[in-house]
Amino acid sequence: MVDYKIIHFKLISMKKIYFLLLLCLMTFKVSLAQSPVISVNPTSFDEEVNAGESVYVNVTIENSGNRDLKWSVSGEKVSFTKEDYADWTLPENQDHITDHVWLTQQHVWGLFNIKKQDEFDHEESPLGTLWAMGATSEVNPEDYMPWVAAIEYDPMSMIDETMSMLCMEEMRFFDIEFHSYNPHPMDGGGYSYTRHEVYRWIKPELYSGNIKPGTSYDLEIKLDAEDLVAGFYTGELVIESNDVNNPEVLLEFDLTVSGGAPSISVNPLVLDFGSKVIGGSYTKQLTIFNSGDGVLEISEINMESEVFSVEESQISVAPGKEYELEVT
């Protein structure tokens, strides 16, 4: 026997579900119809400047949508997670931030630089870095200290806070926001954070703003070479916005800094090959160091004797860098 009450109830339920789906679809369409639309021009820059000087560029941010555009500027963000009890010796569980700084952690606290260390050291880990509480743009040079001192021996104090990290060899700065951190052996040493590089020579006049529909804003950005030595620099910024179809726009910067004078030093000044067997081939190295603030260009290397030779005779050494020359 057919129970018409149940059939009637099911029909009513289906109608309600259909109505709710239709309402959600209409709401979604209205949301799409009322949204900001961002366009940014230009998105890449190639500038030249003398050391100690600055150059200014403009980025036009336009909102062609029908809702306020909310935007902000930061470096390109990278997220990293080391799971609990993960093998810290594997590359996938190390954050290779620069050529000289690879952060990881064992099953107990704290962070160390596995590129230069085998384990955590309370006094200097992560080796080659200094830290300060706060964003790079907000802290002073004297605020930087070893990581343990910066967090006052309390790693939980950095959760949901921004810390500035200085990679000392390359003089590169990063803002790091920790999302989780497990310091105890029973927790497995996992942690997660989001980081982005802060290019101190790229200085926007504003870091966030609001643009009304149908209007635009010219964002002025200062490329500051006051503290830069001669050389070639690259950097990136990301404009994030509430445009759901285009939430991130990448800005790329190339800056050539001219001027400054190189200063050469060579070590050792004498290469002593000692007594060798006739007919053999022997190699020694000498280090060419540029301690000046201009690029060192070596156009020719002459040998007084044909017995000695070098593979490279035209060498370019950036300020503060060295070159290992092999003499045979």
WOLIN-V150929 format. One record per run of one state. SS is the DSSP state (H for helix, E for strand, L for the rest). FROM is the first residue (numbers start at 1). LEN is the number of residues. Records with the same first field share a line. If there is no record, write none. Layout:
BEGIN
SS=FROM-LEN / FROM-LEN
END
This chain:
BEGIN
L=1-3 / 34-4 / 42-2 / 51-3 / 64-5 / 75-2 / 83-8 / 94-1 / 97-5 / 105-7 / 114-15 / 134-7 / 144-1 / 146-1 / 151-4 / 160-2 / 168-4 / 182-3 / 188-3 / 199-3 / 205-3 / 212-3 / 225-6 / 242-6 / 259-5 / 268-16 / 291-5 / 299-11 / 311-4 / 318-4 / 328-1
H=4-30 / 91-3 / 141-3 / 147-4 / 155-4 / 185-3
E=38-4 / 44-7 / 54-10 / 69-6 / 77-6 / 95-2 / 102-3 / 112-2 / 129-5 / 145-1 / 159-1 / 162-6 / 172-10 / 191-8 / 202-3 / 208-4 / 215-10 / 231-11 / 248-11 / 264-4 / 284-7 / 296-3 / 310-1 / 315-3 / 322-6
END
